[in-house]
Amino acid sequence: MSTPHIRDFKDKRVHMIGIGGSSMSGLAEMLLWQGYHITGSDNAHSHAVERLEEKGVQVYIGHDEKNVQGADMLVFSAAIHPDNPERAWAFAHDIPQIERAELLGQVMEGHRDAVCVSGTHGKTTTTSMLAQMLLDCGLDPAVHIGGRLDALGGSTRIGSERVFVAEACEYAGSFLHMHPTIAVVLNIEEDHLDYYGDIQHIEEAFNNFCSLLPENGLILGWGEDERVVRMMARLDRRHETFGYTDACDWYPANLVIGDLGKPSFDLMYHGEKLAAVRLNVAGRFNILNALASLAAAHALGADMEKAAESLSRFAGAHRRFEHTGDIDGVHMYHDYGHNPTEMRGALSVACEQHANHVWAVMQPHTYSRVKTLFNDYLTCTQAADYTLVTDIFAAREKDPGDINSQMLVDGMRAHGVNAVLTPTFDDTEAYLRAHWQPGDLVLTMGCGNINLLNEQMQRHGDTKK
């Protein structure tokens, strides 16, 4: 059966499996706005599911063949296997099916420019920065990101056909279904090894992604990442680099790290100052995210002074070092980071906040990731004073029986990390409340449901009133 095209199902029922996912829920909102009749299913209730239900979308909790009966088309993510009961029923009844990434590529078609932001980490923040800048500069972008941005009122936006801005995820080769005219490559590191096997295959995937560019397309890559530089040198595409030094095309001058770790700098392009930048988000890694987004905005013709001014108001996407509230005088934060590099980066920001003590609460994500990056996990929270580790969030996987969080805690302790196993959210909350002190900072980290721990604790509130 050939791949169906979404335009052939206008005004018909499109059923989406895993509709609560960050990308799927955004696509559902875009299709709903465009006149499609949307239904969906997911394993559990979530804020994304609740938002869709408020918009009139029927969402079934749990997967059952009855959910898809009467649908004209089915959308699934790469994590949904063919033996899923809803997919199996669709196969048996010749209902056309399309993978989420293919659908995103189809939605992207018809736009003059498509900026696709890729990289092992930093995608959501950089895409969000760029989306907000283009919006404030009057370019009326269509947007699809993997997180919620207040400037958009969600994760998606229906704009003009001039430009489409999208987060380009490498998992299972998803970004190979896109149609970029500008490809941003933030970094290339080991992750998703359950799919790719090794770093060589990851590099090959990024090479293939950038090869999708037309002859006049543009690659914007981190000029201090040897894998990114090597890839750009191999490809016959125009490219520009961004980085911390003037060896790159885009770089910061007169860099100052201000209060709470928020950077300010002069934006330089080929030695010329284009704007003064003052970031409202902390962390040296956000300098790179800002440079990448500014370079993309420049390529689209945005006014650099306006873009920099917009960036000064950028407060971050939700679940990216997000302050969720204070309890008992303790500052509660959450970050979506789920691989060791991202967790290390988030903790570097936490340590800039002048807290008495920093608590890292890690929810490891997927058994395969923990196994393949095991040694990196053992030291990624060294900057924290205390580390709590919950049970592994399985996501799309089944427990193989040969890896668990206690093994992580034992390895962390062997590396001098003050780590404790707190398997459940209730265990974690009890331990925190018994040991924290006013002025401490708690950072929960993971892309599973660990953000719900912050909400749970916020509901329970202060213990002393």
C-alpha positions as CSV (number, residue, x, y, z in Angstrom):
1,M,0.0,0.0,0.0
2,S,1.4,3.4,-1.0
3,T,1.9,6.1,1.6
4,P,-1.3,8.2,1.9
5,H,-1.2,12.0,1.8
6,I,-3.0,14.0,4.4
7,R,-4.5,16.4,1.9
8,D,-6.6,13.6,0.5
9,F,-8.4,13.2,3.8
10,K,-9.7,16.7,4.4
11,D,-13.0,16.8,6.3
12,K,-12.5,13.1,7.1
13,R,-11.7,11.3,10.4
14,V,-8.0,10.9,11.2
15,H,-7.2,8.7,14.2
16,M,-3.9,9.3,16.0
17,I,-2.3,6.6,18.2
18,G,-0.2,8.1,21.0
19,I,-2.0,11.4,20.6
20,G,-0.7,12.7,23.9
21,G,2.9,12.8,22.7
22,S,4.6,16.2,22.4
23,S,4.7,16.0,18.6
24,M,1.5,14.1,18.0
25,S,-0.6,16.4,20.1
26,G,0.8,19.4,18.2
27,L,0.0,17.8,14.9
28,A,-3.5,17.0,16.1
29,E,-4.1,20.7,16.9
30,M,-2.8,21.7,13.5
31,L,-5.0,19.2,11.6
32,L,-8.0,20.1,13.8
33,W,-7.6,23.8,12.9
34,Q,-7.4,22.9,9.2
35,G,-10.7,21.1,9.3
36,Y,-9.9,17.4,9.9
37,H,-12.0,15.4,12.3
38,I,-9.5,14.1,14.8
39,T,-9.7,11.3,17.3
40,G,-6.9,9.6,19.2
41,S,-5.8,7.1,21.8
42,D,-3.1,7.1,24.5
43,N,-1.9,5.0,27.4
44,A,-2.7,7.6,30.0
45,H,-4.3,11.0,30.7
46,S,-2.0,13.9,30.5
47,H,-2.1,17.7,30.2
48,A,-1.8,17.3,26.4
49,V,-4.8,14.9,26.3
50,E,-6.8,17.3,28.5
51,R,-6.1,20.2,26.1
52,L,-7.2,18.2,23.1
53,E,-10.4,17.1,24.9
54,E,-11.1,20.7,25.7
55,K,-11.0,21.4,21.9
56,G,-13.5,18.6,21.3
57,V,-11.2,15.8,20.4
58,Q,-12.3,12.3,21.5
59,V,-9.4,10.6,23.2
60,Y,-9.6,7.0,24.2
61,I,-7.4,5.9,27.1
62,G,-5.9,2.5,26.3
63,H,-5.4,0.8,22.9
64,D,-8.3,-1.2,21.5
65,E,-9.4,-2.0,18.0
66,K,-12.8,-0.4,18.7
67,N,-11.0,3.0,18.9
68,V,-10.1,3.0,15.2
69,Q,-13.3,1.6,13.8
70,G,-14.9,4.2,11.5
71,A,-11.6,6.1,10.9
72,D,-10.6,7.0,7.4
73,M,-6.8,7.3,8.1
74,L,-4.5,6.3,11.0
75,V,-1.4,8.2,12.2
76,F,1.1,6.4,14.5
77,S,4.5,7.3,16.0
78,A,7.7,5.3,15.5
79,A,7.2,3.8,18.9
80,I,3.9,2.1,18.0
81,H,4.5,-1.3,16.5
82,P,2.5,-3.1,13.8
83,D,1.0,-5.5,16.4
84,N,-0.7,-2.7,18.3
85,P,-4.4,-3.7,18.2
86,E,-5.5,-0.5,16.5
87,R,-2.8,-0.7,13.8
88,A,-3.6,-4.4,13.4
89,W,-7.3,-3.7,12.9
90,A,-6.4,-1.0,10.4
91,F,-4.2,-3.4,8.4
92,A,-7.0,-6.0,8.4
93,H,-9.5,-3.4,7.1
94,D,-7.3,-1.6,4.6
95,I,-7.3,1.7,6.5
96,P,-4.4,3.8,5.2
97,Q,-1.7,4.4,7.8
98,I,1.1,7.0,8.0
99,E,3.9,7.5,10.5
100,R,4.0,10.7,12.5
101,A,7.2,12.0,10.9
102,E,5.9,11.4,7.4
103,L,2.8,13.4,8.3
104,L,4.9,16.3,9.6
105,G,6.8,16.3,6.3
106,Q,3.6,16.5,4.4
107,V,2.3,19.3,6.5
108,M,5.6,21.2,5.8
109,E,5.2,20.9,2.0
110,G,4.2,24.1,0.2
111,H,6.2,26.5,2.4
112,R,8.8,28.6,0.7
113,D,11.3,28.0,3.5
114,A,11.4,25.3,6.0
115,V,13.9,25.6,8.9
116,C,14.4,22.2,10.5
117,V,16.4,22.3,13.8
118,S,18.3,19.0,14.5
119,G,20.8,17.8,17.1
120,T,21.1,15.4,19.9
121,H,20.0,18.1,22.4
122,G,18.9,21.7,22.4
123,K,16.3,21.3,19.6
124,T,13.2,22.5,21.5
125,T,14.9,25.5,23.0
126,T,16.5,26.6,19.7
127,T,13.3,26.0,17.7
128,S,11.3,28.0,20.4
129,M,13.8,30.9,20.3
130,L,13.6,31.0,16.5
131,A,9.8,30.8,16.5
132,Q,9.4,33.6,18.9
133,M,11.9,35.8,17.0
134,L,10.2,35.3,13.6
135,L,6.8,36.0,15.2
136,D,8.0,39.2,16.7
137,C,9.8,40.2,13.4
138,G,6.5,39.8,11.5
139,L,7.4,36.8,9.4
140,D,4.2,34.9,10.4
141,P,5.8,31.5,10.8
142,A,4.1,28.1,10.9
143,V,5.6,26.3,13.9
144,H,5.8,22.7,15.2
145,I,7.9,22.2,18.3
146,G,8.2,19.4,20.9
147,G,7.3,21.6,23.9
148,R,4.9,24.3,24.9
149,L,5.8,27.9,24.3
150,D,3.8,30.7,25.9
151,A,4.4,33.0,22.9
152,L,2.5,30.5,20.8
153,G,0.0,29.5,23.4
154,G,1.0,25.8,22.8
155,S,3.4,23.8,20.6
156,T,2.1,24.7,17.1
157,R,1.1,27.6,15.1
158,I,-0.6,27.9,11.7
159,G,1.2,30.7,9.9
160,S,1.6,31.9,6.3
161,E,3.2,29.7,3.6
162,R,6.4,31.8,3.8
163,V,8.2,29.8,6.4
164,F,7.7,26.6,8.5
165,V,9.9,26.1,11.6
166,A,10.1,22.6,13.0
167,E,12.0,20.5,15.5
168,A,13.7,17.7,13.6
169,C,14.1,14.6,15.7
170,E,16.6,11.9,14.7
171,Y,14.9,9.0,16.6
172,A,14.2,6.2,14.1
173,G,15.3,8.5,11.2
174,S,12.2,10.6,11.7
175,F,13.9,13.8,10.3
176,L,14.5,12.0,7.0
177,H,10.9,12.7,6.1
178,M,11.3,16.4,6.3
179,H,11.8,19.0,3.5
180,P,14.3,21.5,4.8
181,T,15.6,24.5,3.0
182,I,17.7,25.5,6.1
183,A,19.0,22.7,8.3
184,V,20.3,23.6,11.8
185,V,22.7,21.0,13.3
186,L,23.3,21.8,17.0
187,N,25.4,18.8,17.8
188,I,25.9,15.1,17.0
189,E,26.3,12.8,20.0
190,E,25.5,9.2,21.0
191,D,21.8,8.6,21.8
192,H,19.1,6.4,20.6
193,L,21.6,3.6,20.3
194,D,18.8,1.1,20.5
195,Y,17.9,2.1,17.0
196,Y,21.3,3.3,15.5
197,G,23.7,0.9,17.2
198,D,26.7,3.2,17.1
199,I,27.8,6.7,16.5
200,Q,28.8,6.0,12.9
201,H,25.2,5.3,12.0
202,I,24.1,8.4,13.9
203,E,26.5,10.5,11.8
204,E,25.3,8.9,8.7
205,A,21.7,9.8,9.5
206,F,22.6,13.4,10.0
207,N,24.5,13.4,6.8
208,N,21.4,12.0,5.0
209,F,19.2,14.6,6.7
210,C,21.3,17.5,5.4
211,S,21.4,15.8,2.0
212,L,17.7,16.5,1.8
213,L,18.5,20.2,1.3
214,P,18.0,21.6,-2.2
215,E,21.2,22.8,-4.0
216,N,20.6,26.4,-2.7
217,G,19.9,25.2,0.8
218,L,21.8,26.2,3.9
219,I,23.4,24.2,6.7
220,L,23.9,26.1,10.0
221,G,26.2,23.9,12.2
222,W,28.1,24.1,15.4
223,G,31.7,24.8,14.2
224,E,33.3,23.3,17.3
225,D,31.7,19.9,17.0
226,E,34.1,17.8,15.0
227,R,31.3,15.5,13.8
228,V,29.2,18.4,12.6
229,V,32.3,20.0,10.9
230,R,33.2,16.7,9.2
231,M,29.6,16.2,7.9
232,M,29.4,19.8,6.5
233,A,32.8,19.3,4.7
234,R,31.5,16.2,3.0
235,L,28.3,17.7,1.6
236,D,28.1,20.0,-1.4
237,R,25.8,22.5,0.4
238,R,26.4,26.0,1.5
239,H,27.1,26.2,5.2
240,E,27.8,28.6,8.0
241,T,29.1,27.9,11.5
242,F,28.3,29.2,14.9
243,G,30.3,28.8,18.1
244,Y,32.1,30.4,21.0
245,T,35.1,31.7,19.1
246,D,35.8,33.9,16.1
247,A,36.9,30.8,14.1
248,C,33.2,30.5,13.4
249,D,31.0,32.7,11.1
250,W,28.7,33.5,14.0
251,Y,30.1,34.1,17.5
252,P,29.8,36.2,20.7
253,A,32.1,39.1,21.5
254,N,32.3,40.9,24.9
255,L,30.6,37.9,26.5
256,V,29.5,38.5,30.1
257,I,27.8,35.9,32.3
258,G,25.5,37.9,34.6
259,D,23.5,37.2,37.6
260,L,22.0,33.7,37.8
261,G,24.1,32.6,34.9
262,K,22.4,34.7,32.2
263,P,24.7,35.6,29.3
264,S,24.9,38.9,27.4
265,F,27.1,39.5,24.3
266,D,27.6,41.3,21.0
267,L,26.3,39.2,18.1
268,M,29.2,38.9,15.5
269,Y,28.9,37.8,11.9
270,H,32.1,37.6,9.9
271,G,33.7,40.1,12.3
272,E,30.8,42.6,12.1
273,K,28.5,43.4,15.1
274,L,24.9,42.9,14.1
275,A,23.2,43.4,17.5
276,A,23.6,43.3,21.3
277,V,22.1,40.2,22.9
278,R,21.0,39.8,26.5
279,L,19.5,36.4,27.3
280,N,16.8,35.8,29.8
281,V,17.8,32.1,30.1
282,A,20.9,30.8,31.8
283,G,23.6,28.5,30.8
284,R,26.5,28.6,28.4
285,F,24.8,26.1,26.1
286,N,22.1,28.6,25.5
287,I,24.7,30.9,23.9
288,L,25.0,28.3,21.2
289,N,21.2,27.9,21.0
290,A,20.8,31.7,20.6
291,L,23.5,31.9,18.0
292,A,21.9,29.1,15.9
293,S,18.5,30.7,16.1
294,L,19.8,34.2,15.3
295,A,21.7,32.8,12.3
296,A,18.6,31.1,11.0
297,A,16.5,34.3,11.5
298,H,19.2,36.2,9.5
299,A,19.0,33.7,6.7
300,L,15.3,34.3,6.5
301,G,15.7,38.1,6.3
302,A,14.7,39.0,9.9
303,D,15.8,42.3,11.3
304,M,18.7,41.4,13.7
305,E,18.0,44.2,16.2
306,K,14.3,43.2,16.5
307,A,15.4,39.5,16.7
308,A,17.8,40.2,19.5
309,E,15.2,42.3,21.4
310,S,12.7,39.4,21.0
311,L,15.3,37.0,22.4
312,S,15.8,39.1,25.5
313,R,12.2,38.3,26.4
314,F,12.5,34.6,25.7
315,A,11.8,32.9,29.0
316,G,12.2,29.3,27.8
317,A,9.8,26.6,26.7
318,H,7.9,24.7,29.3
319,R,9.8,21.7,30.9
320,R,13.2,23.4,30.1
321,F,14.7,24.5,33.4
322,E,11.2,25.6,34.4
323,H,10.5,27.0,37.8
324,T,7.4,25.2,39.0
325,G,7.1,26.9,42.4
326,D,8.5,27.0,46.0
327,I,7.7,24.7,48.9
328,D,8.9,25.2,52.4
329,G,11.3,27.8,51.1
330,V,12.8,25.3,48.6
331,H,12.9,26.3,44.9
332,M,11.4,23.6,42.6
333,Y,12.5,23.3,39.0
334,H,12.0,20.8,36.2
335,D,14.0,20.0,33.1
336,Y,13.2,17.7,30.2
337,G,16.8,16.6,29.9
338,H,17.1,12.8,29.7
339,N,20.5,12.0,28.5
340,P,23.7,12.6,30.5
341,T,24.8,15.6,28.5
342,E,21.5,17.3,28.9
343,M,21.3,16.6,32.6
344,R,24.8,17.9,33.2
345,G,23.9,21.1,31.3
346,A,20.7,21.6,33.3
347,L,22.6,21.1,36.6
348,S,25.2,23.7,35.5
349,V,22.3,26.2,35.4
350,A,21.0,25.0,38.7
351,C,24.3,25.6,40.3
352,E,24.3,29.2,39.1
353,Q,21.1,30.0,41.2
354,H,22.9,30.6,44.5
355,A,21.0,27.8,46.3
356,N,22.2,26.4,49.7
357,H,22.2,22.9,48.3
358,V,21.2,21.5,44.9
359,W,19.2,18.3,44.7
360,A,19.2,16.3,41.4
361,V,16.2,14.1,41.0
362,M,16.7,11.8,38.0
363,Q,14.1,9.7,36.2
364,P,16.2,7.5,33.9
365,H,14.4,7.2,30.5
366,T,14.2,3.8,28.8
367,Y,16.2,0.7,29.6
368,S,18.1,0.7,26.3
369,R,19.3,4.3,26.9
370,V,20.5,3.5,30.4
371,K,22.4,0.5,29.2
372,T,24.1,2.1,26.3
373,L,25.0,5.3,28.2
374,F,25.4,3.7,31.6
375,N,28.9,5.0,32.4
376,D,27.9,8.6,31.4
377,Y,25.0,8.5,33.8
378,L,27.2,7.7,36.7
379,T,28.9,11.1,36.8
380,C,26.4,13.4,35.1
381,T,25.0,14.7,38.5
382,Q,28.3,15.3,40.2
383,A,27.6,19.0,40.3
384,A,24.7,18.4,42.6
385,D,25.0,18.0,46.4
386,Y,22.5,15.2,46.5
387,T,21.1,12.9,43.8
388,L,17.8,10.9,44.0
389,V,17.1,8.3,41.3
390,T,13.6,6.9,40.6
391,D,12.7,3.8,38.8
392,I,13.5,3.7,35.0
393,F,10.7,5.1,32.9
394,A,10.0,2.3,30.3
395,A,8.2,4.4,27.7
396,R,8.0,2.2,24.6
397,E,10.1,-0.6,26.1
398,K,9.6,-3.7,28.2
399,D,11.8,-4.5,31.2
400,P,14.7,-6.7,30.0
401,G,15.5,-7.7,33.6
402,D,19.2,-6.9,33.4
403,I,19.2,-3.2,34.2
404,N,17.7,-1.2,37.0
405,S,18.1,2.0,38.9
406,Q,19.8,0.4,41.9
407,M,22.7,-0.4,39.5
408,L,22.9,3.2,38.6
409,V,22.9,4.3,42.3
410,D,25.6,1.8,43.1
411,G,27.7,3.0,40.3
412,M,27.2,6.7,41.2
413,R,28.3,6.0,44.8
414,A,31.4,4.3,43.5
415,H,32.2,7.6,41.7
416,G,31.7,9.7,44.8
417,V,28.1,10.9,44.0
418,N,25.8,11.1,47.0
419,A,23.1,9.1,45.4
420,V,19.9,7.4,46.9
421,L,17.3,5.2,45.3
422,T,13.8,6.5,45.7
423,P,11.8,4.3,43.4
424,T,8.4,6.0,43.4
425,F,7.2,9.6,43.4
426,D,5.9,9.1,46.9
427,D,9.3,7.8,48.0
428,T,11.0,10.7,46.4
429,E,8.7,13.3,48.0
430,A,9.0,11.8,51.4
431,Y,12.8,11.7,51.2
432,L,13.0,15.3,50.0
433,R,10.6,16.7,52.7
434,A,12.6,14.8,55.4
435,H,16.0,16.1,54.4
436,W,15.8,19.4,52.5
437,Q,16.3,22.9,54.0
438,P,15.0,26.3,53.2
439,G,17.1,27.9,50.4
440,D,17.7,24.5,48.7
441,L,17.0,23.9,45.0
442,V,15.4,20.7,43.7
443,L,15.7,19.9,39.9
444,T,13.7,17.0,38.6
445,M,15.0,15.7,35.3
446,G,13.6,13.4,32.6
447,C,11.4,13.3,29.5
448,G,9.0,10.8,31.0
449,N,6.4,11.9,33.6
450,I,8.8,13.1,36.3
451,N,7.3,16.6,35.9
452,L,4.2,15.2,37.6
453,L,6.3,14.9,40.8
454,N,6.6,18.7,40.9
455,E,2.8,19.0,40.5
456,Q,2.2,16.4,43.2
457,M,4.4,18.2,45.6
458,Q,3.0,21.6,44.7
459,R,-0.5,20.2,45.5
460,H,0.6,19.0,48.9
461,G,2.2,22.4,49.5
462,D,4.2,23.5,52.5
463,T,4.4,21.2,55.5
464,K,4.5,24.1,57.9
465,K,1.7,26.6,57.7
